[in-house]
């Protein structure tokens, strides 16, 4: 018997980790063995995919999240926070262990940050209840649990959903999922490390051997480069008062996926993603600065300066 949810739909269904982030603001990064004073502490939910689900909700779209949490304080706090943003959490899996947590330093002035992630639980393919999920327009993945990601990506293709993929650093081998990805959006750290290249265009050319879809490489304040229908598109990064870069890439994905949902062309997707990312960087933490639609449109109308 088919679940009644099958008759429903959701704009974006995401699968990814949801750590609780503890971010300390410091004057400068500590040297090994040193002790320093923090200027402030921010505790917020994080994770590339949950951040995008929250971001799309703030931009006016329906979102649903698949992740794993434990029955502990970090897990409860993470769920409470994401529920406050009205993200659908019916498909979150509760497991024994410790919920994902991340701790890091944010350098005052530059806004640059470094993080340490702790994980003891994950989403396995058997945890996915495909018959229960609403039909998504877009499935967004981070690849941390690669076998589950591949299973969900295959299902997404079978129901006609667009698959978007976020990878920000070199970690586990995520390349087996690339053949199912329609929009591969990767940070320069991963793109250059995986392809052994030094430029976005060179990295894209090599990534195209693995991914048949659209490819985007983001480079922080150097902007972003997209490749679609045999054409390259370059977008400069917007210049703002950078308080904290945590989650900037997730915010870019949020704006880019918003553009997909509204059938923006590549240039407009990159521009909108860059605007969402810039606004996020004006506040501490991955979630606090994610803007609402009116703020993004106002920012773009102001003709903000760029880094290049």
N, C-alpha and C positions, 0 to 999 in steps of 0.2 A: 504494500500500500504506500503510495507516494505521500510524502509530508506536504502539508498545506503551504509550507514556506516556499515550495517550488513555484507557486503561482505568483509569488512576490518578486520584487527586484530590488537591487541596491546599486547605488552609483559606483561604490568602490568597496571591495572585500580585500582585506589585508592579512597577510601572515608574516609575523616577525616577532622578535624579542621585545620585551617591555621592562627594561630595568628601571629601578628607582635611582635617579641621579642625585648625588650629593656633590655640590660644586662650591669650592672655596675660592674666594677672590684673594689674590696675593699681590704684593708689589712686584715681585719677580719670581720666576720658578726657582724652587729650592735646589741647592746642590746636594749631592749624595752625602748622607750622614748629618745634614744640618737640621736645625729647628728654627722655624719661622712663625710669625704671627699672621693669622688670617685677618682680612679686612671685613669679610662678611661670609655668610653661608646661605646657599639656596638649595632647597630640596624640592625637586619636581620629578614627575614621571618623564620617562624618555623612551628611546628606541626609535629607529628610523621609520618603521611602519606605523606604530601607534601615533607618532607625531604627525604623520601625513593624514591619518584618519581624523585626528583632532583638527588639523588645518583645513581639510576639506569640509568638515562640519561648519567651521567658522565662515567658510566661503559659501555656505548654503547647500551643501550636498549631503546625501545619506551615506553613511559608512558603517562597516561591520568589521570586527577584529577577531582574528584567531591567534591566540598566544597561549603560553603556559605560565601559570603562577602556582605558588605554594600557599597553603593556608597559614600565612604568617603576616607580620605587620607590613613589610614592604609590598607584599602582594595585595593586601587589603587596601593600603593607601593608594597603590597604583590604579586599582580598579575603581576606587571611589573618585579619584581625580578624573579618569577618562569617562566615567559615567556622568560626571558633572558637565562634560562637554557633549553629552547625548550621543556618544558613540555606542553602537549596538555591541554588547559584550556577551550575548547569549552563547557564543561558540568558544569562549575562553575555557581552556582545559586546566583543571586543578590537579596538581600532582604532589607527591611527597618530596620533600627536599627543601631547598631555600630559593625564594624568588630571586630573579636577576637583580643585581645591584651594580651601580657604577659610581666611582668616586674620582674626583679630579680637581685640578687647579686651573683657575682662569687668571691670566696675567692682567693686572690693572693697566689701562692705557692702550695696550695692543688688542686686548680682547681675545688673544689666542689661548687655547686650552689644551690640556692633555688629560686623558681619562684611562682608568683601569676598570675593566668589566669582570664581574664574577658571575659564572653560570654553573648551575648544577642540574637543571632540568631542561627538557626541550620538547618540542612537538614532533612526534613520530608519525609516519604515514598512517598507522592504524588509528591514530587519534582523530584523523580527518573524517568527518561525517558528511560526505559529499551530498547525499540524498536530502540532508536537512538544510543545506545552505540556500539562501535566496540567489536568484540568477543575477550576477554582477555585470555591470557594463565594463568595469575594469578590475583586474586582480593585481594587487601590488605586493611584491615580495622583497625580502632582504637577503635570502639565501643562507642565513645562519643554520637553519635546519634543512639542509639541501635535499634530502630524500623526500621530505614532506613538501618542500617547495616544488619539486619536479612533479609530484603527484597532483598538486593543486593546479599547476600550470597546464598539465595535460587535460585536466577536467575543464579548466577555463577555455581552452581551445575548443573542446567538444561542445560547449554551450554558447560559443560565439563571443566570448569576452576578450577584451584587449589585455595583454599581459605586460606590465611594467616591472622593471627590476632595478633595485638600488644596491650598489656595492661601493663602499667607501674606502676599503683598505684591503691589503693582502692578508688573507687568513686561510680558511678552508677553501678547497677547490670548488668553485661555483660554476665553472664553465659548462658542465653537463646540462644546465638548465637553459643555456643561451639559445639553443635551437627553438625553444618555445616562446621566446621573448619578442614582443612587438616593438617595445621601446626600452632599450638598454641605456640607463643613465648612470654613469660611473664617475667617481672622483678621480682627479689626476693621479693620486697616490696609487690607486689600483690600476688605472689605465696604463701608466708608464711602467709600473712594476710587472704587470702581467705580460705586456707586449715587448718589454725591453726597448722602449722608444723614449724620446725626449720631447715630443710635441703632440698636441691634441690630434692634429690631422694624421700624423704617422700612426698614432695609437688606434685611431678610428679605422684606418685602412686594414690594420691587422685584426682588430676586433670583428670586422665585417666578415672575416673568414669563419667565425664562430656563430655570429648572430645575423640572421637574414633581415632583421628589422631595422628601425631607426636607431641611431646611436648618438648619444650626447656625452661629452666629457666636460666636467666642471673643473675650474681651476681657481676657486676663491676669488680674490680681487682681480685676477687676470681675466675673469669672465668665463663664458661657456662657448663651446663649439658643437654644433649639431650637424648631422649628416643624414639626409633623407632624399629619396628619389634622385640619387647621384649628385646632389648639390650640397655644398658646405654652407653653413650659416654661422656667423660669429656675433656674439652678444657681449658687450662690455658690462662689467659689474657696476652697480650703482654705489656711489660714495655716501656713507652715512657715518654717524658717530658710533663706532664699533665698540659696544660694551662687552659682548660675548658672542663668539662664533659657534658655540655649541648648538647643533641642530640646524645650522645654516643650509647644509645640503638637503636635509629633510624638508625644510621650508621651500627650497627650490623645487623639489619633487612635487610638493603640494601645488605650487603655482603651475607647474608644467602639466600635471594631471588635470587640473582645472581647465587648462587650455584644451586638452584632449576632449574633455567632456563637452566643451563648447565649440569644438571643431575649429580651433585657432590654427593658423598656419605655423610653420616652424619658427619664423621670426617672432611672432606674437607669443608663442609658448615660451620661448627663451626669455623674452622681455618680461612677461608676467611672472615667470619663475624667479627671475633675478630680483624683481621688485619685492616679492614675498620674502625672499631670503634676506634682502637688505633690511627690511622692516623688522624681521626677527632679531637681527643682530643688535638692535637698539635696546634690547632688554636682556636680563640675565636668564639663563636656562633655555632649554630647547623648546618649551611650550609657551612661556609667558609672552614672548614677543610675536607669536604667530598672529597675524592680523585678520581682521574681518574684511569683507569685500569692499566696503565703502572706503576703508583706509588705503587699500591697495590702489583703487581707482584715483583717489585724491593724490596719492604719491606720484602716480604716473602722469597725471595732469599737470603737476608742478614742474615737469621737465627737470628731474633731478640730475645732478652732475654724475659723471662716471669716472672710473679710474683710468680709462683709456679711450 
